[in-house]
Amino acid sequence: MKKINLKDLEKSYGVESFSSDFANSLEKANLSYEELSADEARQVASDITQKIDAEQFTKVGQHRENIWRDAWEDVWLAFEKSGYDIAELDPKFMSAAPIIRLNQRFVKALNPRFELAFFALFRNWLFETYLKEIDHVFEFGCGSVFNLAALAQLYPQKKLTGLDWAPASQKIAKALAGHHQMNLVGRRFDFFNPDVSLEIPDNSAVMTFCALEQIGGNFGQILDFILSKKPKIVLHMEPTIEYYDPENTTDALAIRYHKWREYLDGYYTRLRALEVEGKIKILKSKRLYFGSLYHESYSCHVWEPVG
Ligand SMILES: C[S@@+](CC[C@H](N)C(=O)[O-])C[C@H]1O[C@@H](n2cnc3c(N)ncnc32)[C@H](O)[C@@H]1O
């Protein structure tokens, strides 16, 4: 058995050291796993190839609005039925399979909540590193609102706004405010038709987690919208096709999967071009070398508008 340690995460996050609080959180997260044999790894790769060849995966995009509406409605009903238990908001698509991606190979997670725990650890580190001094945080494509609920638990004073095209998301935000006294509101928002009347005050942050992934190459409108609102800082955790190495067989499968599903395409390239044009400054951009069975949703980009 192996376990992710601080040295592993220093490399993954691209930082030199962590606080003792972070070390304690890592210990609690119990990120234990074991290596696969060469045969097992080949079998995993072959199963994925077969699924892609058999066209078993859906493509993302505008036509999926009803699918997200229904998926989050189910989560809302379960949340309501549980008496508003925040654990009900954890997305079911995380930690769905024991096989995960680590450092460009497949490994077997021994903790059934490995993926969610790894994600949450990094997400909370991002919050503490970049959002401490921010007054108002806007999450676009917030889904079950579980990221904002975690942020509210860390920083109860911050104003939080959760945006999504699925109506259940707004019901969950309202219930979190009412039943958990969170400083949180929900509002409908469509990436394909951004609501320009949304005000983003001074000293605000914009963030997206596995949300822009859903719009393929059609990110022009939402990116222009964010730029026009001039938030203080922007955080993304999104699959980033530019980071994969086509020569690595595990990465090559992620590229095939990403392209088949029509996930986010060219966003990081566009951010770098905007930096060259002097319109934004990229503060951090890092592949974590960690992902689920099919791909890596968790590369991070942190940037700020210039001027
Ligand atoms: C994979 S989920 C991620 C949700 C949440 N950020 C998380 O970390 O669990 C993608 C989210 O993007 C939302 N979404 C997809 N396309 C959208 C669009 N065009 N406008 C607004 N939200 C959209 C979906 O409703 C869903 O909540």
The ligand as an SDF file (V2000), in Angstrom:
LIG
                    3D

 27 29  0  0  0  0  0  0  0  0999 V2000
  -19.5070   18.6800  -13.8670 C   0  0  0  0  0  0  0  0  0  0  0  0
  -20.6450   19.7850  -13.1800 S   0  0  0  0  0  0  0  0  0  0  0  0
  -19.6590   20.6340  -11.9840 C   0  0  0  0  0  0  0  0  0  0  0  0
  -20.4800   21.2650  -10.9020 C   0  0  0  0  0  0  0  0  0  0  0  0
  -19.6790   21.8710   -9.7470 C   0  0  0  0  0  0  0  0  0  0  0  0
  -18.9030   23.0050  -10.1720 N   0  0  0  0  0  0  0  0  0  0  0  0
  -18.7890   20.8170   -9.1210 C   0  0  0  0  0  0  0  0  0  0  0  0
  -17.5910   21.0970   -8.9170 O   0  0  0  0  0  0  0  0  0  0  0  0
  -19.2920   19.7430   -8.7870 O   0  0  0  0  0  0  0  0  0  0  0  0
  -20.8760   20.9730  -14.4730 C   0  0  0  0  0  0  0  0  0  0  0  0
  -21.8440   22.0940  -14.0890 C   0  0  0  0  0  0  0  0  0  0  0  0
  -21.8810   23.0550  -15.1360 O   0  0  0  0  0  0  0  0  0  0  0  0
  -23.2350   23.4280  -15.3460 C   0  0  0  0  0  0  0  0  0  0  0  0
  -23.3590   23.9000  -16.7300 N   0  0  0  0  0  0  0  0  0  0  0  0
  -23.0890   23.2180  -17.8530 C   0  0  0  0  0  0  0  0  0  0  0  0
  -23.3230   23.9840  -18.9320 N   0  0  0  0  0  0  0  0  0  0  0  0
  -23.7470   25.1870  -18.4570 C   0  0  0  0  0  0  0  0  0  0  0  0
  -24.1620   26.3980  -19.0870 C   0  0  0  0  0  0  0  0  0  0  0  0
  -24.2200   26.5290  -20.4160 N   0  0  0  0  0  0  0  0  0  0  0  0
  -24.4940   27.4450  -18.3050 N   0  0  0  0  0  0  0  0  0  0  0  0
  -24.4610   27.3200  -16.9560 C   0  0  0  0  0  0  0  0  0  0  0  0
  -24.1100   26.2070  -16.3020 N   0  0  0  0  0  0  0  0  0  0  0  0
  -23.7490   25.1430  -17.0580 C   0  0  0  0  0  0  0  0  0  0  0  0
  -24.0370   22.1680  -15.0600 C   0  0  0  0  0  0  0  0  0  0  0  0
  -25.3890   22.4280  -14.7660 O   0  0  0  0  0  0  0  0  0  0  0  0
  -23.2560   21.6100  -13.8770 C   0  0  0  0  0  0  0  0  0  0  0  0
  -23.7420   22.1430  -12.6800 O   0  0  0  0  0  0  0  0  0  0  0  0
  1  2  1  0
  2  3  1  0
  2 10  1  0
  3  4  1  0
  4  5  1  0
  5  6  1  0
  5  7  1  0
  7  8  2  0
  7  9  1  0
 10 11  1  0
 11 12  1  0
 11 26  1  0
 12 13  1  0
 13 14  1  0
 13 24  1  0
 14 15  1  0
 14 23  1  0
 15 16  2  0
 16 17  1  0
 17 18  1  0
 17 23  2  0
 18 19  1  0
 18 20  2  0
 20 21  1  0
 21 22  2  0
 22 23  1  0
 24 25  1  0
 24 26  1  0
 26 27  1  0
M  CHG  2   2   1   9  -1
M  END
$$$$
